[in-house]
Amino acid sequence: MSATVKSGEAVGPGAGKTQATGARRVRAIRTKGGLSVRLDVRATAVGLLLLAVALAAAVALIGSGDYPMTPAEVLAALTGGGDAGQQYIVHDLRLPRVLVGLLVGVAFGVSGAVFQTVSRNPLGSPDVLGFAQGSSVGALAAIVYFQADAFGVAAGAVAGGVGTGLAIFLLAWKRGIHGYRFVLVGIGASAMLYAMVLFLMTKANIVEATRATTWMTGSLNGRDWDQVQPLAAVCAVLVPLLLFFGRPLRMLEMGDDAASALGVRVDRVRVVVLLAAVVLVAAATAAAGPISFVALTAPQLARRLTLPRRLRGGGGSAPMPGPNLVLSGLMGAVLLVAADWASQRLFGADQLPVGVLTGVLGGGYLLWLLATERKAGRV
């Protein structure tokens, strides 16, 4: 049975009852134990589609390379079949790279959704706010001053990202953290940190400068299980934590006063989710370098896919209930794995680092977003 209800109105009891929330269809599912779950039909369908696309892209990426494999051969090797050569190629050479790509995409997508929700600005992503530049400064300092190995570079990137986040929090704090002040402080910090990156590059010798440039481009080349395990551990802790705060984040989109009236401790929620998102960005950057624009575009694309058709022309910041963390993470995984496949297969012998391709595509998307926001009168 279908009925029209106001946005935010509670769905009545009954298993399998479908209702329309504004232009959105929500299905209420109640178990025998009394647990009731509201299921957004469109968002669920989009999420399942994105999951299928991410897995299909991962299988295609594992099967591509100098020794091509069919999807059936890839699946057989993943499940313990195939010959010894296929097992080695899949498990030791290609699977770690793909897993790093999936995890980094999820981390960037979820953290980008958190930053854009808290700042209530479609441009409020780690790329724009300086967190990627902070990680770059930490990694470059480890390379130039300590000649660090891969683990030391990763540790420097995490330290730089977290330190940048804490500094931006302190500078933006004035009886709490508010969206526009947070964005403006982040943009200023980004410019200063970029200058520090250039300074560190002038201090590096030719070998260190080459290594630093390769890392700063953002790439999944050469990734192995040493990058998979720590990143998987960070995602296993912080992604569920951020999902737990999904409801308070949804309330924050309605404004501080409305969220406080609904019982949300606004400042505490902001600090917890922003710190978790900063650590998530730092860990992802440490694993693959500062791959640009995934955190900016993934939440907006996920949002547009779940918007009713009549709202899609309103630009990237058109209203939608909830920060959509799950769909943003899945979209980030799809974008990064698909971009990595394209960077390997579409340019002949000249394989590009994935960060180059995401930078080109993301820059075009940013220009389109700014033009759309300007046309709508929001910038």
NORDA-V151014 format. One record per backbone hydrogen bond with DSSP energy under -0.5 kcal/mol. CO is the residue of the C=O (numbers start at 0). NH is the residue of the N-H. Records with the same first field share a line. If there is no record, write none. Layout:
BEGIN
CO->NH / NH
END
This chain:
BEGIN
0->17
2->4 / 19
4->21
5->8
13->16
16->27
18->20 / 25
19->4 / 21
20->22 / 23
23->20 / 25
24->40 / 41
25->18 / 27
26->28 / 38
27->15 / 16
28->36
30->33
34->30
36->28 / 38
37->39
38->26 / 40
39->43
40->44
41->45
42->46
43->47
44->48
45->49
46->50
47->51
48->52
49->53
50->54
51->55
52->56
53->57
54->58
55->59
56->60
57->61
58->62
59->63
60->63
62->68
65->67
69->73
70->74
71->75
72->76
73->77
74->78
75->80
76->79
82->86
83->87
84->88
85->89
86->90
87->91 / 92
88->92 / 93
89->94
93->97
94->98
95->99
96->100
97->101
98->102
99->103
100->104
101->105
102->106
103->107
104->108
105->109
106->110
107->111
108->112
109->113
110->114
111->115
112->116
113->117
114->118
115->119 / 120
120->123
122->124
124->127 / 128
125->129 / 130 / 131
129->133
130->134
131->135
132->136
133->137
134->138
135->139
136->140
137->141
138->142
139->143
140->144 / 145
141->145 / 147
142->146
148->152
149->153
150->154
151->155
152->156
153->157
154->158
155->159
156->160
157->161
158->162
159->163
160->164
161->165
162->166
163->167
164->168
165->169
166->170
167->171
168->172
175->173 / 177
177->181
178->182
179->183
180->184
181->185
182->186
183->187
184->188
185->189
186->190
187->191
188->192
189->193
190->194
191->195
192->196
193->197
194->198
195->199
196->200
197->201
198->202
199->203
200->203
204->208
205->209
206->210
207->211
208->212
209->213
210->214
211->215
212->216
213->217
214->217
217->354
219->222
223->226 / 227
224->228
225->229
226->230
227->231
228->232
229->233
230->234
231->235
232->236
233->237
234->238 / 239
236->240
237->241
238->242
239->243
240->244
242->245
244->248
245->249
246->250
247->251
248->252
250->253
251->254
254->258
255->259
256->260
257->261
258->263
259->262
263->265
264->268
265->269
266->270
267->271
268->272
269->273
270->274
271->275
272->276
273->277
274->278
275->279
276->280
277->281
278->282
279->283
280->284
281->285
282->286
283->287
284->288
287->218
288->290
292->296
293->297
295->299
296->300
297->301
298->302
299->303
300->304
301->305
302->306
303->306
307->310 / 311
308->311
310->313
311->314
314->317
323->327
324->328
325->329
326->330
327->331
328->332
329->333
330->334
331->335
332->336
333->337
334->338
335->339
336->340
337->341
338->342
339->343
340->344
341->345
342->351
346->349
348->350
352->355 / 356
353->357
354->358
355->359
356->360
357->361
358->362
359->363
360->364
361->365
362->366
363->367
364->368
365->369
366->370
367->371
368->372
369->373
370->374
371->375
372->377 / 378
373->376
END
